[in-house]
């Protein structure tokens, strides 16, 4: 073998080994359970799941043309209990509007515990079970509570991580829900 081809082969082999090490190093330190976040101003993933009480299939697409508040919750979640009265009040405030619907998605929970939670804390909106976890995965849920607002065209317009209480709940109604119900554009600042 001539010295030039030996050097080329040696250089090629060295680069291949370094490249392989970089790829393996990068792969080892990635989170294998990483779920990409749902992005605001993207189409909302379809929801198909059984309603908590009657088991009737609920589909998000059945509510296209409405403003949908989608809240992920669980009976074991303390922050969910903190925000529950705010959600009930929000639904009371808008439920007479035919362009509004609120849907709760019961996350990683047992059906009987979810029903008991709603019996204890009150209930005035639809709840869907997510027994397979598909809905939660599609929405990139990391924990509960998480809330999304979906506009009449099916686009996600707002996402909140954590409980909707106090100024957060008031701001959501004033800056997001009310303008959407009136067909007004959202202020770029309201999306932050």
C-alpha positions as CSV (number, residue, x, y, z in Angstrom):
1,X,0.0,0.0,0.0
2,X,1.5,3.4,-0.9
3,X,1.9,5.9,1.9
4,X,-0.6,8.4,0.4
5,X,-3.5,5.9,0.3
6,X,-2.5,4.7,3.8
7,X,-2.8,8.3,5.1
8,X,-6.1,8.8,3.4
9,X,-7.5,5.6,4.8
10,X,-6.2,6.4,8.2
11,X,-7.8,9.9,8.0
12,X,-11.1,8.5,6.8
13,X,-11.1,5.9,9.6
14,X,-10.2,8.5,12.2
15,X,-13.0,10.8,11.1
16,X,-15.5,7.9,11.0
17,X,-14.6,6.9,14.6
18,X,-14.9,10.5,15.8
19,X,-18.2,10.9,14.0
20,X,-19.6,7.7,15.6
21,X,-18.4,8.8,19.1
22,X,-20.2,12.2,18.6
23,X,-23.4,10.5,17.5
24,X,-23.3,8.0,20.4
25,X,-22.5,10.7,22.9
26,X,-25.4,12.9,21.6
27,X,-27.8,9.9,21.7
28,X,-26.8,8.9,25.2
29,X,-27.6,12.2,26.7
30,X,-30.9,12.8,25.0
31,X,-34.1,12.2,27.0
32,X,-35.7,9.1,25.5
33,X,-39.1,10.1,26.9
34,X,-38.9,13.6,25.5
35,X,-42.3,14.7,24.1
36,X,-42.1,17.7,21.8
37,X,-44.3,20.6,23.1
38,X,-47.5,21.5,21.3
39,X,-47.0,24.8,19.6
40,X,-49.3,27.7,19.9
41,X,-50.9,28.6,16.5
42,X,-50.8,25.0,15.2
43,X,-53.7,22.7,14.6
44,X,-55.0,21.0,17.7
45,X,-54.6,17.2,17.7
46,X,-57.8,15.3,17.4
47,X,-59.2,14.0,20.7
48,X,-61.2,10.7,20.7
49,X,-62.1,9.3,24.1
50,X,-64.9,8.0,26.3
51,X,-67.0,10.5,28.2
52,X,-66.4,9.9,32.0
53,X,-70.0,9.1,33.0
54,X,-71.8,7.5,30.0
55,X,-68.7,6.4,28.0
56,X,-70.1,8.0,24.9
57,X,-67.3,8.8,22.4
58,X,-66.2,12.4,22.5
59,X,-64.3,14.0,19.6
60,X,-62.8,17.4,19.5
61,X,-63.8,17.7,15.9
62,X,-67.4,17.7,16.9
63,X,-66.8,21.1,18.5
64,X,-65.2,22.8,15.5
65,X,-66.5,26.3,15.1
66,X,-66.5,26.8,18.9
67,X,-63.9,28.1,21.3
68,X,-62.8,25.1,23.3
69,X,-61.1,25.3,26.7
70,X,-59.3,22.0,27.1
71,X,-58.1,21.2,30.7
72,X,-56.0,18.2,31.6
73,X,-56.5,17.2,35.3
74,X,-56.4,14.2,37.7
75,X,-58.0,13.4,41.0
76,X,-54.6,13.0,42.7
77,X,-53.4,16.4,41.6
78,X,-53.4,19.1,44.3
79,X,-53.0,22.0,41.9
80,X,-56.0,20.7,39.9
81,X,-58.1,21.0,43.1
82,X,-56.8,24.5,43.5
83,X,-57.9,25.6,40.1
84,X,-61.2,23.6,39.9
85,X,-63.4,26.4,41.3
86,X,-62.0,28.8,38.7
87,X,-62.8,26.3,35.9
88,X,-66.3,25.9,37.2
89,X,-66.8,29.7,37.3
90,X,-65.3,30.1,33.8
91,X,-67.7,27.5,32.4
92,X,-70.7,29.2,34.3
93,X,-69.7,32.5,32.8
94,X,-69.6,31.3,29.2
95,X,-71.7,28.1,29.0
96,X,-74.8,30.0,27.7
97,X,-72.7,31.1,24.7
98,X,-73.3,28.5,21.9
99,X,-69.7,29.2,20.6
100,X,-68.1,28.0,23.8
101,X,-67.3,24.6,25.3
102,X,-65.1,23.4,28.1
103,X,-63.7,19.8,28.1
104,X,-61.8,18.2,30.9
105,X,-59.4,15.4,30.0
106,X,-58.8,13.0,32.9
107,X,-55.1,12.2,33.0
108,X,-53.5,9.0,34.4
109,X,-56.4,8.4,36.8
110,X,-58.8,5.7,37.9
111,X,-62.4,6.2,36.7
112,X,-63.9,5.8,40.2
113,X,-61.5,8.3,41.7
114,X,-62.1,10.8,38.9
115,X,-65.9,10.5,39.5
116,X,-65.5,10.9,43.3
117,X,-63.2,14.0,42.8
118,X,-65.9,15.6,40.6
119,X,-68.6,14.7,43.1
120,X,-66.6,16.4,45.9
121,X,-65.4,19.4,43.9
122,X,-68.4,20.0,41.6
123,X,-68.9,19.5,37.9
124,X,-70.5,21.6,35.1
125,X,-68.6,20.6,32.0
126,X,-67.8,17.5,29.8
127,X,-65.0,15.2,30.9
128,X,-63.2,12.7,28.7
129,X,-61.1,9.8,30.0
130,X,-57.6,9.2,28.5
131,X,-57.1,5.5,29.4
132,X,-54.4,4.8,26.8
133,X,-52.6,8.2,27.3
134,X,-52.8,8.9,23.6
135,X,-54.5,12.3,24.1
136,X,-51.9,13.4,26.6
137,X,-49.1,12.3,24.4
138,X,-50.6,14.1,21.4
139,X,-50.8,17.3,23.4
140,X,-47.3,16.9,24.9
141,X,-48.6,16.9,28.5
142,X,-45.8,16.8,31.1
143,X,-48.0,16.9,34.2
144,X,-51.3,18.4,35.3
145,X,-52.9,20.8,35.3
146,X,-52.3,22.0,31.8
147,X,-54.9,24.0,29.8
148,X,-55.3,24.8,26.1
149,X,-57.6,27.2,24.3
150,X,-58.5,26.2,20.8
151,X,-60.2,28.7,18.5
152,X,-63.1,28.2,16.1
153,X,-60.9,27.0,13.3
154,X,-59.2,24.3,15.4
155,X,-56.0,26.2,16.1
156,X,-54.3,26.1,19.5
157,X,-54.2,29.8,20.6
158,X,-53.1,29.5,24.2
159,X,-51.4,27.0,26.6
160,X,-51.1,27.3,30.3
161,X,-49.0,25.0,32.6
162,X,-50.1,25.1,36.2
163,X,-53.3,26.1,37.9
164,X,-55.6,28.7,36.4
165,X,-56.3,30.8,39.5
166,X,-56.5,34.5,40.3
167,X,-55.0,36.8,37.7
168,X,-54.1,33.9,35.4
169,X,-57.7,32.8,35.1
170,X,-59.0,36.4,34.8
171,X,-56.4,37.2,32.1
172,X,-57.3,34.1,30.2
173,X,-60.9,35.1,30.1
174,X,-60.3,38.8,29.3
175,X,-57.4,38.5,26.9
176,X,-58.0,35.1,25.1
177,X,-61.6,33.7,25.5
178,X,-63.6,36.9,25.2
179,X,-61.8,38.2,22.0
180,X,-62.0,34.8,20.4
181,X,-65.8,34.6,21.2
182,X,-66.2,38.0,19.6
183,X,-64.2,37.0,16.5
184,X,-61.5,39.6,17.3
185,X,-57.8,39.0,16.7
186,X,-55.7,38.2,19.7
187,X,-53.0,40.7,20.8
188,X,-49.5,39.2,20.3
189,X,-48.9,40.1,24.0
190,X,-51.9,37.9,25.1
191,X,-50.2,34.9,23.7
192,X,-47.2,35.2,26.0
